[in-house]
Amino acid sequence: MAVRARKFSCRSFFILNPEGVLRHRVESFCAKWRGCGVSLHD
C-alpha cells in the first residue's frame, strides 16, 4: 500500500505488509487528509 502526498511537492510513503489496525489507521488518515492532496494506492 502506498500513501501519496502532493500538496507542495510529491512524496510517496510505502507501507509493506500492513495488518489489521495499521491498515485501518492508514485508510483513516488518507480519508481525513484527502482534501489536502493525500491519496491511498492499494
PDB file of all heavy atoms in Angstrom:
ATOM      1  N   MET A   1       0.852  -1.143   0.000  1.00  0.00           N
ATOM      2  CA  MET A   1       0.000   0.000   0.000  1.00  0.00           C
ATOM      3  C   MET A   1       0.906   1.216   0.000  1.00  0.00           C
ATOM      4  O   MET A   1       2.004   1.194   0.551  1.00  0.00           O
ATOM      5  CB  MET A   1      -0.953  -0.119   1.191  1.00  0.00           C
ATOM      6  CG  MET A   1      -0.859   0.799   2.332  1.00  0.00           C
ATOM      7  SD  MET A   1      -1.945   0.423   3.750  1.00  0.00           S
ATOM      8  CE  MET A   1      -3.546   0.468   3.113  1.00  0.00           C
ATOM      9  N   ALA A   2       0.476   2.264  -0.687  1.00  0.00           N
ATOM     10  CA  ALA A   2       1.269   3.481  -0.794  1.00  0.00           C
ATOM     11  C   ALA A   2       0.397   4.695  -0.488  1.00  0.00           C
ATOM     12  O   ALA A   2      -0.759   4.747  -0.883  1.00  0.00           O
ATOM     13  CB  ALA A   2       1.853   3.614  -2.190  1.00  0.00           C
ATOM     14  N   VAL A   3       0.974   5.634   0.223  1.00  0.00           N
ATOM     15  CA  VAL A   3       0.309   6.898   0.506  1.00  0.00           C
ATOM     16  C   VAL A   3       1.068   7.958  -0.286  1.00  0.00           C
ATOM     17  O   VAL A   3       2.290   8.056  -0.197  1.00  0.00           O
ATOM     18  CB  VAL A   3       0.351   7.231   2.016  1.00  0.00           C
ATOM     19  CG1 VAL A   3      -0.252   8.590   2.282  1.00  0.00           C
ATOM     20  CG2 VAL A   3      -0.362   6.158   2.815  1.00  0.00           C
ATOM     21  N   ARG A   4       0.313   8.728  -1.052  1.00  0.00           N
ATOM     22  CA  ARG A   4       0.935   9.761  -1.867  1.00  0.00           C
ATOM     23  C   ARG A   4       0.432  11.128  -1.420  1.00  0.00           C
ATOM     24  O   ARG A   4      -0.769  11.344  -1.314  1.00  0.00           O
ATOM     25  CB  ARG A   4       0.614   9.558  -3.335  1.00  0.00           C
ATOM     26  CG  ARG A   4       1.337  10.530  -4.211  1.00  0.00           C
ATOM     27  CD  ARG A   4       1.222  10.139  -5.655  1.00  0.00           C
ATOM     28  NE  ARG A   4       2.007  11.083  -6.440  1.00  0.00           N
ATOM     29  CZ  ARG A   4       1.719  11.420  -7.665  1.00  0.00           C
ATOM     30  NH1 ARG A   4       0.697  10.892  -8.268  1.00  0.00           N
ATOM     31  NH2 ARG A   4       2.466  12.279  -8.300  1.00  0.00           N
ATOM     32  N   ALA A   5       1.364  12.023  -1.129  1.00  0.00           N
ATOM     33  CA  ALA A   5       1.040  13.393  -0.738  1.00  0.00           C
ATOM     34  C   ALA A   5       1.599  14.314  -1.809  1.00  0.00           C
ATOM     35  O   ALA A   5       2.775  14.242  -2.144  1.00  0.00           O
ATOM     36  CB  ALA A   5       1.649  13.713   0.623  1.00  0.00           C
ATOM     37  N   ARG A   6       0.735  15.189  -2.339  1.00  0.00           N
ATOM     38  CA  ARG A   6       1.192  16.038  -3.444  1.00  0.00           C
ATOM     39  C   ARG A   6       0.712  17.477  -3.303  1.00  0.00           C
ATOM     40  O   ARG A   6       0.376  18.126  -4.280  1.00  0.00           O
ATOM     41  CB  ARG A   6       0.765  15.443  -4.775  1.00  0.00           C
ATOM     42  CG  ARG A   6      -0.664  15.083  -4.860  1.00  0.00           C
ATOM     43  CD  ARG A   6      -1.019  14.438  -6.183  1.00  0.00           C
ATOM     44  NE  ARG A   6      -2.441  14.506  -6.358  1.00  0.00           N
ATOM     45  CZ  ARG A   6      -3.306  13.655  -5.848  1.00  0.00           C
ATOM     46  NH1 ARG A   6      -2.863  12.631  -5.158  1.00  0.00           N
ATOM     47  NH2 ARG A   6      -4.584  13.805  -6.009  1.00  0.00           N
ATOM     48  N   LYS A   7       0.693  17.986  -2.089  1.00  0.00           N
ATOM     49  CA  LYS A   7       0.234  19.357  -1.882  1.00  0.00           C
ATOM     50  C   LYS A   7       1.262  20.366  -2.422  1.00  0.00           C
ATOM     51  O   LYS A   7       0.952  21.227  -3.201  1.00  0.00           O
ATOM     52  CB  LYS A   7      -0.037  19.592  -0.393  1.00  0.00           C
ATOM     53  CG  LYS A   7      -0.566  20.955  -0.064  1.00  0.00           C
ATOM     54  CD  LYS A   7      -1.963  21.143  -0.600  1.00  0.00           C
ATOM     55  CE  LYS A   7      -2.537  22.452  -0.108  1.00  0.00           C
ATOM     56  NZ  LYS A   7      -3.863  22.709  -0.568  1.00  0.00           N
ATOM     57  N   PHE A   8       2.495  20.289  -1.971  1.00  0.00           N
ATOM     58  CA  PHE A   8       3.532  21.229  -2.403  1.00  0.00           C
ATOM     59  C   PHE A   8       4.570  20.531  -3.280  1.00  0.00           C
ATOM     60  O   PHE A   8       4.936  21.019  -4.322  1.00  0.00           O
ATOM     61  CB  PHE A   8       4.206  21.887  -1.202  1.00  0.00           C
ATOM     62  CG  PHE A   8       3.236  22.697  -0.382  1.00  0.00           C
ATOM     63  CD1 PHE A   8       2.773  22.240   0.834  1.00  0.00           C
ATOM     64  CD2 PHE A   8       2.758  23.906  -0.855  1.00  0.00           C
ATOM     65  CE1 PHE A   8       1.869  22.978   1.575  1.00  0.00           C
ATOM     66  CE2 PHE A   8       1.849  24.657  -0.125  1.00  0.00           C
ATOM     67  CZ  PHE A   8       1.403  24.184   1.101  1.00  0.00           C
ATOM     68  N   SER A   9       5.047  19.404  -2.821  1.00  0.00           N
ATOM     69  CA  SER A   9       5.942  18.576  -3.631  1.00  0.00           C
ATOM     70  C   SER A   9       5.511  17.128  -3.420  1.00  0.00           C
ATOM     71  O   SER A   9       5.046  16.757  -2.357  1.00  0.00           O
ATOM     72  CB  SER A   9       7.405  18.770  -3.215  1.00  0.00           C
ATOM     73  OG  SER A   9       7.614  18.343  -1.893  1.00  0.00           O
ATOM     74  N   CYS A  10       5.655  16.310  -4.447  1.00  0.00           N
ATOM     75  CA  CYS A  10       5.182  14.929  -4.368  1.00  0.00           C
ATOM     76  C   CYS A  10       6.049  14.094  -3.439  1.00  0.00           C
ATOM     77  O   CYS A  10       7.277  14.152  -3.506  1.00  0.00           O
ATOM     78  CB  CYS A  10       5.178  14.289  -5.754  1.00  0.00           C
ATOM     79  SG  CYS A  10       3.886  14.941  -6.803  1.00  0.00           S
ATOM     80  N   ARG A  11       5.364  13.348  -2.591  1.00  0.00           N
ATOM     81  CA  ARG A  11       6.043  12.417  -1.699  1.00  0.00           C
ATOM     82  C   ARG A  11       5.224  11.140  -1.678  1.00  0.00           C
ATOM     83  O   ARG A  11       3.999  11.178  -1.677  1.00  0.00           O
ATOM     84  CB  ARG A  11       6.117  12.970  -0.284  1.00  0.00           C
ATOM     85  CG  ARG A  11       7.010  14.169  -0.176  1.00  0.00           C
ATOM     86  CD  ARG A  11       7.102  14.605   1.288  1.00  0.00           C
ATOM     87  NE  ARG A  11       7.993  15.730   1.400  1.00  0.00           N
ATOM     88  CZ  ARG A  11       7.600  16.984   1.474  1.00  0.00           C
ATOM     89  NH1 ARG A  11       6.328  17.272   1.464  1.00  0.00           N
ATOM     90  NH2 ARG A  11       8.479  17.948   1.565  1.00  0.00           N
ATOM     91  N   SER A  12       5.898  10.017  -1.615  1.00  0.00           N
ATOM     92  CA  SER A  12       5.218   8.728  -1.515  1.00  0.00           C
ATOM     93  C   SER A  12       5.776   7.979  -0.322  1.00  0.00           C
ATOM     94  O   SER A  12       6.984   7.978  -0.077  1.00  0.00           O
ATOM     95  CB  SER A  12       5.428   7.888  -2.774  1.00  0.00           C
ATOM     96  OG  SER A  12       4.824   8.526  -3.874  1.00  0.00           O
ATOM     97  N   PHE A  13       4.881   7.358   0.417  1.00  0.00           N
ATOM     98  CA  PHE A  13       5.249   6.558   1.576  1.00  0.00           C
ATOM     99  C   PHE A  13       4.705   5.156   1.345  1.00  0.00           C
ATOM    100  O   PHE A  13       3.529   4.994   1.034  1.00  0.00           O
ATOM    101  CB  PHE A  13       4.653   7.152   2.859  1.00  0.00           C
ATOM    102  CG  PHE A  13       5.080   8.560   3.108  1.00  0.00           C
ATOM    103  CD1 PHE A  13       4.331   9.625   2.631  1.00  0.00           C
ATOM    104  CD2 PHE A  13       6.246   8.830   3.802  1.00  0.00           C
ATOM    105  CE1 PHE A  13       4.722  10.938   2.847  1.00  0.00           C
ATOM    106  CE2 PHE A  13       6.648  10.138   4.018  1.00  0.00           C
ATOM    107  CZ  PHE A  13       5.895  11.192   3.541  1.00  0.00           C
ATOM    108  N   PHE A  14       5.554   4.153   1.468  1.00  0.00           N
ATOM    109  CA  PHE A  14       5.164   2.773   1.216  1.00  0.00           C
ATOM    110  C   PHE A  14       5.050   2.021   2.534  1.00  0.00           C
ATOM    111  O   PHE A  14       5.952   2.068   3.361  1.00  0.00           O
ATOM    112  CB  PHE A  14       6.193   2.095   0.306  1.00  0.00           C
ATOM    113  CG  PHE A  14       6.303   2.767  -1.031  1.00  0.00           C
ATOM    114  CD1 PHE A  14       7.275   3.724  -1.273  1.00  0.00           C
ATOM    115  CD2 PHE A  14       5.408   2.455  -2.042  1.00  0.00           C
ATOM    116  CE1 PHE A  14       7.364   4.352  -2.500  1.00  0.00           C
ATOM    117  CE2 PHE A  14       5.485   3.078  -3.284  1.00  0.00           C
ATOM    118  CZ  PHE A  14       6.467   4.025  -3.508  1.00  0.00           C
ATOM    119  N   ILE A  15       3.928   1.350   2.714  1.00  0.00           N
ATOM    120  CA  ILE A  15       3.700   0.535   3.896  1.00  0.00           C
ATOM    121  C   ILE A  15       3.666  -0.909   3.424  1.00  0.00           C
ATOM    122  O   ILE A  15       2.773  -1.308   2.675  1.00  0.00           O
ATOM    123  CB  ILE A  15       2.380   0.913   4.608  1.00  0.00           C
ATOM    124  CG1 ILE A  15       2.432   2.366   5.086  1.00  0.00           C
ATOM    125  CG2 ILE A  15       2.155   0.021   5.805  1.00  0.00           C
ATOM    126  CD1 ILE A  15       1.812   3.333   4.192  1.00  0.00           C
ATOM    127  N   LEU A  16       4.640  -1.677   3.850  1.00  0.00           N
ATOM    128  CA  LEU A  16       4.760  -3.057   3.403  1.00  0.00           C
ATOM    129  C   LEU A  16       4.085  -4.005   4.382  1.00  0.00           C
ATOM    130  O   LEU A  16       4.308  -3.933   5.585  1.00  0.00           O
ATOM    131  CB  LEU A  16       6.238  -3.440   3.259  1.00  0.00           C
ATOM    132  CG  LEU A  16       7.055  -2.535   2.328  1.00  0.00           C
ATOM    133  CD1 LEU A  16       8.507  -2.961   2.339  1.00  0.00           C
ATOM    134  CD2 LEU A  16       6.490  -2.574   0.930  1.00  0.00           C
ATOM    135  N   ASN A  17       3.258  -4.881   3.865  1.00  0.00           N
ATOM    136  CA  ASN A  17       2.550  -5.895   4.644  1.00  0.00           C
ATOM    137  C   ASN A  17       1.791  -5.331   5.845  1.00  0.00           C
ATOM    138  O   ASN A  17       1.962  -5.796   6.964  1.00  0.00           O
ATOM    139  CB  ASN A  17       3.525  -6.980   5.114  1.00  0.00           C
ATOM    140  CG  ASN A  17       4.190  -7.689   3.972  1.00  0.00           C
ATOM    141  OD1 ASN A  17       3.561  -7.938   2.954  1.00  0.00           O
ATOM    142  ND2 ASN A  17       5.456  -8.006   4.134  1.00  0.00           N
ATOM    143  N   PRO A  18       0.933  -4.328   5.636  1.00  0.00           N
ATOM    144  CA  PRO A  18       0.174  -3.796   6.768  1.00  0.00           C
ATOM    145  C   PRO A  18      -0.872  -4.807   7.238  1.00  0.00           C
ATOM    146  O   PRO A  18      -1.447  -5.523   6.439  1.00  0.00           O
ATOM    147  CB  PRO A  18      -0.492  -2.552   6.191  1.00  0.00           C
ATOM    148  CG  PRO A  18      -0.664  -2.871   4.755  1.00  0.00           C
ATOM    149  CD  PRO A  18       0.548  -3.690   4.387  1.00  0.00           C
ATOM    150  N   GLU A  19      -1.061  -4.874   8.529  1.00  0.00           N
ATOM    151  CA  GLU A  19      -2.045  -5.788   9.089  1.00  0.00           C
ATOM    152  C   GLU A  19      -3.062  -5.010   9.911  1.00  0.00           C
ATOM    153  O   GLU A  19      -2.735  -3.987  10.487  1.00  0.00           O
ATOM    154  CB  GLU A  19      -1.364  -6.824   9.975  1.00  0.00           C
ATOM    155  CG  GLU A  19      -0.424  -7.743   9.215  1.00  0.00           C
ATOM    156  CD  GLU A  19       0.260  -8.739  10.125  1.00  0.00           C
ATOM    157  OE1 GLU A  19      -0.045  -8.760  11.336  1.00  0.00           O
ATOM    158  OE2 GLU A  19       1.108  -9.480   9.634  1.00  0.00           O
ATOM    159  N   GLY A  20      -4.259  -5.484   9.938  1.00  0.00           N
ATOM    160  CA  GLY A  20      -5.351  -5.028  10.783  1.00  0.00           C
ATOM    161  C   GLY A  20      -5.389  -3.556  11.146  1.00  0.00           C
ATOM    162  O   GLY A  20      -5.829  -2.720  10.365  1.00  0.00           O
ATOM    163  N   VAL A  21      -4.913  -3.255  12.340  1.00  0.00           N
ATOM    164  CA  VAL A  21      -5.002  -1.907  12.899  1.00  0.00           C
ATOM    165  C   VAL A  21      -4.219  -0.898  12.062  1.00  0.00           C
ATOM    166  O   VAL A  21      -4.699   0.201  11.812  1.00  0.00           O
ATOM    167  CB  VAL A  21      -4.505  -1.893  14.363  1.00  0.00           C
ATOM    168  CG1 VAL A  21      -4.476  -0.491  14.917  1.00  0.00           C
ATOM    169  CG2 VAL A  21      -5.388  -2.777  15.229  1.00  0.00           C
ATOM    170  N   LEU A  22      -3.032  -1.262  11.630  1.00  0.00           N
ATOM    171  CA  LEU A  22      -2.219  -0.334  10.838  1.00  0.00           C
ATOM    172  C   LEU A  22      -2.912  -0.002   9.516  1.00  0.00           C
ATOM    173  O   LEU A  22      -2.970   1.156   9.115  1.00  0.00           O
ATOM    174  CB  LEU A  22      -0.829  -0.906  10.571  1.00  0.00           C
ATOM    175  CG  LEU A  22       0.109  -0.023   9.773  1.00  0.00           C
ATOM    176  CD1 LEU A  22       0.322   1.320  10.469  1.00  0.00           C
ATOM    177  CD2 LEU A  22       1.436  -0.704   9.547  1.00  0.00           C
ATOM    178  N   ARG A  23      -3.453  -0.985   8.853  1.00  0.00           N
ATOM    179  CA  ARG A  23      -4.172  -0.750   7.594  1.00  0.00           C
ATOM    180  C   ARG A  23      -5.345   0.205   7.828  1.00  0.00           C
ATOM    181  O   ARG A  23      -5.550   1.149   7.082  1.00  0.00           O
ATOM    182  CB  ARG A  23      -4.674  -2.059   7.004  1.00  0.00           C
ATOM    183  CG  ARG A  23      -5.493  -1.868   5.747  1.00  0.00           C
ATOM    184  CD  ARG A  23      -5.910  -3.180   5.133  1.00  0.00           C
ATOM    185  NE  ARG A  23      -4.818  -3.840   4.443  1.00  0.00           N
ATOM    186  CZ  ARG A  23      -4.429  -3.533   3.198  1.00  0.00           C
ATOM    187  NH1 ARG A  23      -5.036  -2.594   2.532  1.00  0.00           N
ATOM    188  NH2 ARG A  23      -3.435  -4.176   2.639  1.00  0.00           N
ATOM    189  N   HIS A  24      -6.093  -0.023   8.889  1.00  0.00           N
ATOM    190  CA  HIS A  24      -7.239   0.836   9.211  1.00  0.00           C
ATOM    191  C   HIS A  24      -6.789   2.268   9.505  1.00  0.00           C
ATOM    192  O   HIS A  24      -7.415   3.226   9.059  1.00  0.00           O
ATOM    193  CB  HIS A  24      -7.998   0.262  10.407  1.00  0.00           C
ATOM    194  CG  HIS A  24      -9.138   1.108  10.844  1.00  0.00           C
ATOM    195  ND1 HIS A  24     -10.275   1.285  10.080  1.00  0.00           N
ATOM    196  CD2 HIS A  24      -9.309   1.860  11.949  1.00  0.00           C
ATOM    197  CE1 HIS A  24     -11.092   2.098  10.710  1.00  0.00           C
ATOM    198  NE2 HIS A  24     -10.530   2.461  11.846  1.00  0.00           N
ATOM    199  N   ARG A  25      -5.708   2.434  10.241  1.00  0.00           N
ATOM    200  CA  ARG A  25      -5.200   3.779  10.562  1.00  0.00           C
ATOM    201  C   ARG A  25      -4.734   4.523   9.314  1.00  0.00           C
ATOM    202  O   ARG A  25      -4.972   5.720   9.182  1.00  0.00           O
ATOM    203  CB  ARG A  25      -4.070   3.684  11.580  1.00  0.00           C
ATOM    204  CG  ARG A  25      -4.551   3.325  12.949  1.00  0.00           C
ATOM    205  CD  ARG A  25      -3.425   3.327  13.940  1.00  0.00           C
ATOM    206  NE  ARG A  25      -3.927   2.977  15.259  1.00  0.00           N
ATOM    207  CZ  ARG A  25      -3.159   2.870  16.323  1.00  0.00           C
ATOM    208  NH1 ARG A  25      -1.856   3.076  16.229  1.00  0.00           N
ATOM    209  NH2 ARG A  25      -3.683   2.547  17.480  1.00  0.00           N
ATOM    210  N   VAL A  26      -4.074   3.824   8.413  1.00  0.00           N
ATOM    211  CA  VAL A  26      -3.615   4.460   7.169  1.00  0.00           C
ATOM    212  C   VAL A  26      -4.814   4.881   6.325  1.00  0.00           C
ATOM    213  O   VAL A  26      -4.843   5.997   5.790  1.00  0.00           O
ATOM    214  CB  VAL A  26      -2.673   3.513   6.378  1.00  0.00           C
ATOM    215  CG1 VAL A  26      -2.395   4.061   4.996  1.00  0.00           C
ATOM    216  CG2 VAL A  26      -1.379   3.294   7.143  1.00  0.00           C
ATOM    217  N   GLU A  27      -5.813   4.017   6.215  1.00  0.00           N
ATOM    218  CA  GLU A  27      -7.011   4.351   5.449  1.00  0.00           C
ATOM    219  C   GLU A  27      -7.737   5.553   6.057  1.00  0.00           C
ATOM    220  O   GLU A  27      -8.184   6.443   5.344  1.00  0.00           O
ATOM    221  CB  GLU A  27      -7.939   3.141   5.381  1.00  0.00           C
ATOM    222  CG  GLU A  27      -7.396   2.037   4.502  1.00  0.00           C
ATOM    223  CD  GLU A  27      -8.171   0.739   4.608  1.00  0.00           C
ATOM    224  OE1 GLU A  27      -9.039   0.603   5.513  1.00  0.00           O
ATOM    225  OE2 GLU A  27      -7.908  -0.162   3.785  1.00  0.00           O
ATOM    226  N   SER A  28      -7.837   5.595   7.382  1.00  0.00           N
ATOM    227  CA  SER A  28      -8.485   6.720   8.064  1.00  0.00           C
ATOM    228  C   SER A  28      -7.710   8.015   7.856  1.00  0.00           C
ATOM    229  O   SER A  28      -8.298   9.071   7.615  1.00  0.00           O
ATOM    230  CB  SER A  28      -8.606   6.438   9.562  1.00  0.00           C
ATOM    231  OG  SER A  28      -9.431   5.333   9.792  1.00  0.00           O
ATOM    232  N   PHE A  29      -6.398   7.941   7.939  1.00  0.00           N
ATOM    233  CA  PHE A  29      -5.546   9.112   7.731  1.00  0.00           C
ATOM    234  C   PHE A  29      -5.746   9.681   6.332  1.00  0.00           C
ATOM    235  O   PHE A  29      -5.930  10.886   6.156  1.00  0.00           O
ATOM    236  CB  PHE A  29      -4.076   8.737   7.940  1.00  0.00           C
ATOM    237  CG  PHE A  29      -3.122   9.841   7.620  1.00  0.00           C
ATOM    238  CD1 PHE A  29      -2.827  10.808   8.554  1.00  0.00           C
ATOM    239  CD2 PHE A  29      -2.517   9.916   6.370  1.00  0.00           C
ATOM    240  CE1 PHE A  29      -1.944  11.842   8.258  1.00  0.00           C
ATOM    241  CE2 PHE A  29      -1.640  10.944   6.058  1.00  0.00           C
ATOM    242  CZ  PHE A  29      -1.352  11.908   7.015  1.00  0.00           C
ATOM    243  N   CYS A  30      -5.743   8.806   5.342  1.00  0.00           N
ATOM    244  CA  CYS A  30      -5.890   9.252   3.953  1.00  0.00           C
ATOM    245  C   CYS A  30      -7.278   9.837   3.707  1.00  0.00           C
ATOM    246  O   CYS A  30      -7.403  10.823   2.972  1.00  0.00           O
ATOM    247  CB  CYS A  30      -5.609   8.102   3.002  1.00  0.00           C
ATOM    248  SG  CYS A  30      -3.869   7.626   2.994  1.00  0.00           S
ATOM    249  N   ALA A  31      -8.290   9.265   4.314  1.00  0.00           N
ATOM    250  CA  ALA A  31      -9.645   9.798   4.159  1.00  0.00           C
ATOM    251  C   ALA A  31      -9.747  11.189   4.781  1.00  0.00           C
ATOM    252  O   ALA A  31     -10.365  12.098   4.214  1.00  0.00           O
ATOM    253  CB  ALA A  31     -10.659   8.860   4.802  1.00  0.00           C
ATOM    254  N   LYS A  32      -9.128  11.369   5.934  1.00  0.00           N
ATOM    255  CA  LYS A  32      -9.167  12.658   6.634  1.00  0.00           C
ATOM    256  C   LYS A  32      -8.450  13.754   5.844  1.00  0.00           C
ATOM    257  O   LYS A  32      -8.902  14.892   5.794  1.00  0.00           O
ATOM    258  CB  LYS A  32      -8.526  12.509   8.013  1.00  0.00           C
ATOM    259  CG  LYS A  32      -8.492  13.782   8.817  1.00  0.00           C
ATOM    260  CD  LYS A  32      -7.858  13.553  10.170  1.00  0.00           C
ATOM    261  CE  LYS A  32      -7.782  14.842  10.956  1.00  0.00           C
ATOM    262  NZ  LYS A  32      -7.151  14.631  12.260  1.00  0.00           N
ATOM    263  N   TRP A  33      -7.321  13.418   5.219  1.00  0.00           N
ATOM    264  CA  TRP A  33      -6.483  14.413   4.543  1.00  0.00           C
ATOM    265  C   TRP A  33      -6.658  14.436   3.027  1.00  0.00           C
ATOM    266  O   TRP A  33      -5.894  15.081   2.325  1.00  0.00           O
ATOM    267  CB  TRP A  33      -5.020  14.160   4.900  1.00  0.00           C
ATOM    268  CG  TRP A  33      -4.758  14.482   6.330  1.00  0.00           C
ATOM    269  CD1 TRP A  33      -4.732  13.607   7.362  1.00  0.00           C
ATOM    270  CD2 TRP A  33      -4.519  15.771   6.897  1.00  0.00           C
ATOM    271  NE1 TRP A  33      -4.487  14.269   8.542  1.00  0.00           N
ATOM    272  CE2 TRP A  33      -4.351  15.604   8.275  1.00  0.00           C
ATOM    273  CE3 TRP A  33      -4.434  17.048   6.353  1.00  0.00           C
ATOM    274  CZ2 TRP A  33      -4.107  16.669   9.118  1.00  0.00           C
ATOM    275  CZ3 TRP A  33      -4.177  18.110   7.203  1.00  0.00           C
ATOM    276  CH2 TRP A  33      -4.022  17.912   8.576  1.00  0.00           C
ATOM    277  N   ARG A  34      -7.676  13.757   2.513  1.00  0.00           N
ATOM    278  CA  ARG A  34      -7.909  13.690   1.064  1.00  0.00           C
ATOM    279  C   ARG A  34      -7.995  15.080   0.430  1.00  0.00           C
ATOM    280  O   ARG A  34      -7.483  15.308  -0.659  1.00  0.00           O
ATOM    281  CB  ARG A  34      -9.192  12.915   0.787  1.00  0.00           C
ATOM    282  CG  ARG A  34      -9.472  12.764  -0.691  1.00  0.00           C
ATOM    283  CD  ARG A  34     -10.507  11.721  -0.933  1.00  0.00           C
ATOM    284  NE  ARG A  34      -9.955  10.471  -0.399  1.00  0.00           N
ATOM    285  CZ  ARG A  34     -10.680   9.429  -0.053  1.00  0.00           C
ATOM    286  NH1 ARG A  34     -11.968   9.453  -0.175  1.00  0.00           N
ATOM    287  NH2 ARG A  34     -10.102   8.343   0.411  1.00  0.00           N
ATOM    288  N   GLY A  35      -8.633  16.024   1.095  1.00  0.00           N
ATOM    289  CA  GLY A  35      -8.775  17.376   0.561  1.00  0.00           C
ATOM    290  C   GLY A  35      -7.462  18.149   0.465  1.00  0.00           C
ATOM    291  O   GLY A  35      -7.389  19.177  -0.202  1.00  0.00           O
ATOM    292  N   CYS A  36      -6.440  17.644   1.124  1.00  0.00           N
ATOM    293  CA  CYS A  36      -5.120  18.304   1.098  1.00  0.00           C
ATOM    294  C   CYS A  36      -4.140  17.595   0.163  1.00  0.00           C
ATOM    295  O   CYS A  36      -2.929  17.788   0.273  1.00  0.00           O
ATOM    296  CB  CYS A  36      -4.549  18.369   2.505  1.00  0.00           C
ATOM    297  SG  CYS A  36      -5.474  19.446   3.604  1.00  0.00           S
ATOM    298  N   GLY A  37      -4.649  16.763  -0.719  1.00  0.00           N
ATOM    299  CA  GLY A  37      -3.784  16.130  -1.716  1.00  0.00           C
ATOM    300  C   GLY A  37      -3.184  14.805  -1.299  1.00  0.00           C
ATOM    301  O   GLY A  37      -2.225  14.341  -1.901  1.00  0.00           O
ATOM    302  N   VAL A  38      -3.738  14.160  -0.278  1.00  0.00           N
ATOM    303  CA  VAL A  38      -3.232  12.857   0.168  1.00  0.00           C
ATOM    304  C   VAL A  38      -4.126  11.782  -0.439  1.00  0.00           C
ATOM    305  O   VAL A  38      -5.351  11.868  -0.376  1.00  0.00           O
ATOM    306  CB  VAL A  38      -3.239  12.762   1.704  1.00  0.00           C
ATOM    307  CG1 VAL A  38      -2.828  11.371   2.153  1.00  0.00           C
ATOM    308  CG2 VAL A  38      -2.299  13.799   2.303  1.00  0.00           C
ATOM    309  N   SER A  39      -3.517  10.766  -1.030  1.00  0.00           N
ATOM    310  CA  SER A  39      -4.304   9.679  -1.621  1.00  0.00           C
ATOM    311  C   SER A  39      -3.687   8.335  -1.277  1.00  0.00           C
ATOM    312  O   SER A  39      -2.486   8.221  -1.019  1.00  0.00           O
ATOM    313  CB  SER A  39      -4.393   9.844  -3.134  1.00  0.00           C
ATOM    314  OG  SER A  39      -3.114   9.880  -3.716  1.00  0.00           O
ATOM    315  N   LEU A  40      -4.542   7.331  -1.270  1.00  0.00           N
ATOM    316  CA  LEU A  40      -4.138   5.974  -0.941  1.00  0.00           C
ATOM    317  C   LEU A  40      -4.144   5.123  -2.205  1.00  0.00           C
ATOM    318  O   LEU A  40      -5.093   5.162  -2.978  1.00  0.00           O
ATOM    319  CB  LEU A  40      -5.097   5.374   0.092  1.00  0.00           C
ATOM    320  CG  LEU A  40      -4.851   3.928   0.498  1.00  0.00           C
ATOM    321  CD1 LEU A  40      -3.494   3.794   1.180  1.00  0.00           C
ATOM    322  CD2 LEU A  40      -5.953   3.452   1.419  1.00  0.00           C
ATOM    323  N   HIS A  41      -3.099   4.347  -2.406  1.00  0.00           N
ATOM    324  CA  HIS A  41      -2.998   3.426  -3.549  1.00  0.00           C
ATOM    325  C   HIS A  41      -2.735   2.041  -2.980  1.00  0.00           C
ATOM    326  O   HIS A  41      -1.723   1.816  -2.345  1.00  0.00           O
ATOM    327  CB  HIS A  41      -1.878   3.868  -4.486  1.00  0.00           C
ATOM    328  CG  HIS A  41      -2.063   5.255  -4.985  1.00  0.00           C
ATOM    329  ND1 HIS A  41      -2.808   5.532  -6.096  1.00  0.00           N
ATOM    330  CD2 HIS A  41      -1.645   6.440  -4.502  1.00  0.00           C
ATOM    331  CE1 HIS A  41      -2.826   6.838  -6.290  1.00  0.00           C
ATOM    332  NE2 HIS A  41      -2.123   7.410  -5.328  1.00  0.00           N
ATOM    333  N   ASP A  42      -3.683   1.165  -3.218  1.00  0.00           N
ATOM    334  CA  ASP A  42      -3.578  -0.175  -2.628  1.00  0.00           C
ATOM    335  C   ASP A  42      -3.123  -1.194  -3.628  1.00  0.00           C
ATOM    336  O   ASP A  42      -3.413  -1.231  -4.734  1.00  0.00           O
ATOM    337  CB  ASP A  42      -4.934  -0.570  -2.070  1.00  0.00           C
ATOM    338  CG  ASP A  42      -4.827  -1.666  -1.029  1.00  0.00           C
ATOM    339  OD1 ASP A  42      -3.734  -1.914  -0.513  1.00  0.00           O
ATOM    340  OD2 ASP A  42      -5.865  -2.251  -0.731  1.00  0.00           O
TER     341      ASP A  42
END
